[in-house]
Amino acid sequence: MSALAMGFNELSINSQLLQLGSNRAGAPDIG
């Protein structure tokens, strides 16, 4: 896997974790 692909993969995982955290906190979904 290229470094670029790994970077995109980490970004998507981070955004998913952020969404999960906001949902648990009762914050409105962004996007």
N, C-alpha and C positions, 0 to 999 in steps of 0.2 A: 504494500500500500504506500502511495506517495505521501510525502509530508503534507501536501496540500489537502489530500483526502482526509488524512488524520485530523487536520485542523478543522475541517468542515464537520467531521464526525463529533469532535469535542464540542464544537459550538452547538450542534443540534442537541447533544446530551445535556449541556448546560442550560439551554433554553427550556428543555423538558423539565429539568429539575426546578427551574425558577417557576414554571407554571404549576408544578405540583405544590411547591411551597406556598404560592399565592392562594391556590385553591384551599389548602389546609387552613390558611389564616383567614379565609373568608373574603379575600380581596377579589375584586372583579377581574375577569380574564382579560388579558391584553392581546389583541389579535384574534 
